[in-house]
Amino acid sequence: MKFWHVSSLYVLPICRRFSKVGQESNDTSNLQFEFLCYYLAELSLLDYNCIKFLPSLVAASVVFLARFMLSPMTHPWNSALYQLTRYEPADLKECILNIHDLYFSRRGASLKAVREKYKQHKFKCVALTPSPPEIPLYFFEFRVADP
């Protein structure tokens, strides 16, 4: 089990790489998007239900969820993210829903230190970012055709 805890530390560097592509078509500030990704990733690092996922899958899920939270009317996945991650939204669904539940404190209420950290102004107060309570299921049906 320690292997998963060690490998989960790789989520943040992978998340940094994925978030660069994820923020390219996002209208919000780069820092706000990046900090929101880090916040969601840190929530996942401390949750037992998320350690079963590969770090790359968690990082991709975090980017999907951050894009959804910042622009809930726009599909959060695109072909550039697919090309980089090789994940379809359906592959990410379970992880995304787990992290979304963590964000809403439906689980993991003991993650107060992470929540307080990201409420600070220097992290753009991303812990206070509003999010719709549900993610439309059709967002997980998006398919990208391979070129």
C-alpha positions as CSV (number, residue, x, y, z in Angstrom):
1,M,0.0,0.0,0.0
2,K,2.9,2.4,0.6
3,F,3.7,2.2,-3.2
4,W,0.4,4.0,-4.0
5,H,1.1,6.7,-1.4
6,V,4.6,7.3,-3.0
7,S,3.3,7.2,-6.5
8,S,0.4,9.6,-5.7
9,L,3.1,12.3,-5.1
10,Y,3.7,12.3,-8.8
11,V,0.2,13.8,-9.3
12,L,1.3,17.4,-8.8
13,P,4.1,17.5,-11.5
14,I,1.8,15.7,-13.9
15,C,-1.0,18.1,-13.0
16,R,1.3,21.0,-13.7
17,R,2.0,19.7,-17.2
18,F,-1.6,18.9,-18.0
19,S,-2.8,22.2,-16.6
20,K,-0.7,24.1,-19.1
21,V,-2.7,22.6,-22.0
22,G,-5.9,22.8,-20.0
23,Q,-5.7,26.6,-19.4
24,E,-4.9,27.5,-23.0
25,S,-8.6,28.0,-24.0
26,N,-9.7,29.0,-20.5
27,D,-10.9,32.6,-20.0
28,T,-9.8,32.8,-16.3
29,S,-6.4,33.8,-15.1
30,N,-3.6,31.2,-15.5
31,L,-2.8,31.4,-11.8
32,Q,-6.4,30.9,-10.7
33,F,-6.7,27.8,-12.9
34,E,-3.4,26.4,-11.8
35,F,-4.1,26.9,-8.1
36,L,-7.5,25.3,-8.5
37,C,-5.9,22.3,-10.1
38,Y,-3.4,22.1,-7.3
39,Y,-6.1,22.4,-4.7
40,L,-8.2,19.6,-6.2
41,A,-5.0,17.5,-6.6
42,E,-4.1,18.0,-2.9
43,L,-7.6,17.0,-1.8
44,S,-7.2,13.8,-3.8
45,L,-3.8,13.0,-2.3
46,L,-5.3,12.8,1.2
47,D,-8.3,10.6,0.2
48,Y,-8.2,6.8,0.5
49,N,-10.6,6.4,-2.4
50,C,-8.3,8.2,-4.8
51,I,-5.1,6.3,-4.2
52,K,-6.3,3.5,-6.4
53,F,-6.0,5.7,-9.5
54,L,-2.9,6.3,-11.5
55,P,-1.3,9.7,-10.9
56,S,-1.9,10.6,-14.6
57,L,-5.6,9.8,-14.3
58,V,-5.9,11.9,-11.2
59,A,-4.1,14.8,-12.8
60,A,-6.3,14.6,-15.9
61,S,-9.4,14.4,-13.7
62,V,-8.3,17.5,-11.8
63,V,-7.9,19.4,-15.0
64,F,-11.3,18.3,-16.3
65,L,-13.0,19.3,-13.0
66,A,-11.2,22.6,-12.7
67,R,-12.2,23.5,-16.3
68,F,-15.8,22.5,-15.5
69,M,-15.9,24.6,-12.3
70,L,-14.6,27.7,-14.0
71,S,-16.8,27.3,-17.0
72,P,-19.7,25.0,-16.3
73,M,-21.6,25.6,-19.5
74,T,-18.6,24.6,-21.7
75,H,-17.5,21.0,-22.2
76,P,-14.3,20.7,-20.1
77,W,-12.5,18.2,-22.4
78,N,-11.1,18.8,-25.8
79,S,-8.9,17.0,-28.4
80,A,-5.7,18.8,-27.1
81,L,-6.2,17.3,-23.7
82,Y,-7.0,13.9,-25.1
83,Q,-3.9,14.0,-27.3
84,L,-1.8,14.9,-24.2
85,T,-3.4,12.5,-21.7
86,R,-4.8,9.8,-23.9
87,Y,-7.8,9.7,-21.6
88,E,-11.5,10.0,-22.7
89,P,-13.8,11.6,-20.1
90,A,-15.5,8.2,-19.6
91,D,-12.1,6.9,-18.3
92,L,-12.0,9.7,-15.8
93,K,-15.6,9.6,-14.5
94,E,-15.1,7.7,-11.3
95,C,-12.1,9.8,-10.2
96,I,-13.7,13.1,-11.2
97,L,-16.8,12.3,-9.2
98,N,-14.7,11.3,-6.2
99,I,-12.8,14.6,-6.3
100,H,-16.0,16.6,-6.8
101,D,-17.4,14.9,-3.7
102,L,-14.3,15.9,-1.8
103,Y,-14.6,19.4,-3.0
104,F,-18.1,19.6,-1.6
105,S,-17.1,17.9,1.7
106,R,-19.5,15.1,0.9
107,R,-16.5,13.0,2.0
108,G,-13.2,13.9,3.5
109,A,-14.4,16.6,6.0
110,S,-11.1,16.2,7.8
111,L,-9.2,17.9,5.0
112,K,-9.5,21.3,6.7
113,A,-5.8,22.2,6.4
114,V,-5.8,22.0,2.6
115,R,-9.1,23.9,2.5
116,E,-7.8,26.7,4.7
117,K,-4.5,26.9,2.7
118,Y,-6.4,27.5,-0.6
119,K,-8.8,30.0,1.0
120,Q,-5.8,32.4,1.2
121,H,-5.5,35.3,-1.1
122,K,-2.0,34.2,-2.3
123,F,-3.7,31.1,-3.7
124,K,-6.4,33.3,-5.3
125,C,-9.0,31.9,-2.8
126,V,-9.7,29.0,-5.1
127,A,-11.2,26.9,-2.2
128,L,-14.1,29.3,-2.4
129,T,-14.7,28.8,-6.2
130,P,-18.3,28.0,-6.8
131,S,-19.2,24.7,-8.6
132,P,-22.4,23.3,-9.8
133,P,-23.4,20.4,-7.5
134,E,-23.7,17.9,-10.3
135,I,-21.6,17.3,-13.5
136,P,-23.8,16.7,-16.5
137,L,-23.5,13.0,-17.5
138,Y,-23.2,13.9,-21.2
139,F,-19.8,15.5,-20.4
140,F,-18.6,11.9,-19.9
141,E,-19.8,10.7,-23.3
142,F,-17.5,13.0,-25.2
143,R,-15.4,11.0,-27.7
144,V,-12.3,12.1,-29.5
145,A,-11.6,10.5,-32.8
146,D,-7.9,9.5,-33.3
147,P,-6.4,11.3,-36.3
